[in-house]
Amino acid sequence: MASIDKRKTRSGTTRYRVRWRIGGARGGDWASETFDQKAHAVTFKLAVEACGHYWPDGWIKGFGWAPETPTAPEPDPPVPFSEYAQRFVASLSGIEDRTRSDYLRDLKNHILPVFGDLDLRDESQAFDRATVSTWVNQLHRGIPDPAEPRQWLRRPLAPKTIQNLHGLLYTILQSAVEAIPPIRSSNPAARTRLPRLDDGEGDDEMVFLNEQEFSLLRSCAKADVRDMLTVFVGTGLRYAELAALQVRDIEPFAKPVPTLRVRRAWKRQADNSFKLGPPKIKQSRRTIALSPMVLDAILPHIAGKYPEEFVFKSPTGSWWRHSSFYDRRWLPAVDDAISRGLTKRPRIHDLRHTHVAWLISDNIPMAAIQRRMGHKSITTTIDRYGHLLPYVDQDLIESIDRALGGGLRAVRSVA
């Protein structure tokens, strides 16, 4: 067993010597170490005894414990993009199940095939802005099939679709940047140049019908949906809103004009079933004034019905599902109209676009159109339909000449 001896030096200071036999055997050689403080001597004595009465590992005689060699920190474990992205989408709050399902579908089909196996922490060339830009270009150009001319391994996507996919990728990467602690220091999807929205989608994507074209289309439709088409083009409702319209939403005796209230819409669920829910956005909950002709198209469909019944019903008595209406009523009507001279192939949603075009042609203010259509802001309305506004170059020129000639009224200063 090691022992501690207390000794006085010639200078009068007290020293503490730890003394023991190597190996702890009686015949072992003596070994010792001296300390200025008793606590240090006690600590060293315990270390000697713990290692079987040998010199402790890491102890340098006359110096003390050897300084520890700094070790490199353990690298952070990799974060597979695939796992992180799917967990991120699953944890999103404030979205509908259908939206979450769409995000997961887009991840699987368009994002994970390129980024799924990458390490989210990797900020090298394997996962940088060039990687994201190359992916966007592939989405835009598509991947031709080298073995089959004019065939595709992956078809080109529309600019709007690419914008949505890029937005999802950006949001996932930005959450990694803002995580605590951060997983990445920068977002490689930031400032990516995307295809223009009017490149293949925009004016050519929308179809506007004039009065004669709509009349032809309506006459080609089966009689049981002609009034439905009139209400479509006369109100600008979305299909999910019109199909959800109930008798209690119609106020034929409202003052000063009859009205229609949009309070619900059909929502597709993750399992492709439908349920009634609030409209698309808050601004979509709106009251729409009805013209006499539109009201006349509605009245026969609400007479004798209970308030909670749907205004427009299919031949089976249920609400008109979009797929059923499209296949059994819309496509046959469009094909028939084309055979009779219609030079356009409109979609159902183009009746909403047509409604706006008619309002703009009659110089209805854009702010009023925004409220009627249920757009979130007037910017949405102008961005989507601003190209339909009549040119006012001549009015601008005359206004400038009046100003230069002093013909304008003095502008009152505001303190």
HELIX and SHEET records of a PDB file:
HELIX    1   1 ILE A   22  GLY A   24  5                                   3    
HELIX    2   2 LYS A   38  ALA A   50  1                                  13    
HELIX    3   3 PHE A   81  SER A   91  1                                  11    
HELIX    4   4 ASP A   97  ASP A  106  1                                  10    
HELIX    5   5 LEU A  107  ILE A  111  3                                   5    
HELIX    6   6 LEU A  112  PHE A  115  1                                   4    
HELIX    7   7 GLN A  125  PHE A  127  5                                   3    
HELIX    8   8 ARG A  129  ARG A  141  1                                  13    
HELIX    9   9 PRO A  159  VAL A  177  1                                  19    
HELIX   10  10 GLU A  211  CYS A  220  1                                  10    
HELIX   11  11 ALA A  223  THR A  235  1                                  13    
HELIX   12  12 TYR A  239  ALA A  243  1                                   5    
HELIX   13  13 VAL A  247  ASP A  249  5                                   3    
HELIX   14  14 LYS A  282  SER A  284  5                                   3    
HELIX   15  15 PRO A  292  ILE A  302  1                                  11    
HELIX   16  16 HIS A  322  PHE A  325  1                                   4    
HELIX   17  17 TYR A  326  TRP A  330  3                                   5    
HELIX   18  18 LEU A  331  SER A  339  1                                   9    
HELIX   19  19 ASP A  350  SER A  361  1                                  12    
HELIX   20  20 MET A  366  MET A  373  1                                   8    
HELIX   21  21 ILE A  378  TYR A  385  1                                   8    
HELIX   22  22 GLY A  386  LEU A  388  5                                   3    
HELIX   23  23 ASP A  393  LEU A  404  1                                  12    
SHEET    1   A 3 SER A   3  LYS A   8  0                                        
SHEET    2   A 3 THR A  14  ARG A  21 -1                                        
SHEET    3   A 3 TRP A  30  PHE A  35 -1                                        
SHEET    1   B 2 TRP A  59  ILE A  60  0                                        
SHEET    2   B 2 GLY A  64  TRP A  65 -1                                        
SHEET    1   C 2 ILE A 143  PRO A 144  0                                        
SHEET    2   C 2 TRP A 152  ARG A 154 -1                                        
SHEET    1   D 3 ILE A 250  GLU A 251  0                                        
SHEET    2   D 3 THR A 259  VAL A 262 -1                                        
SHEET    3   D 3 ARG A 286  ALA A 289 -1                                        
SHEET    1   E 2 ALA A 265  ARG A 268  0                                        
SHEET    2   E 2 PHE A 274  GLY A 277 -1                                        
END                                                                             
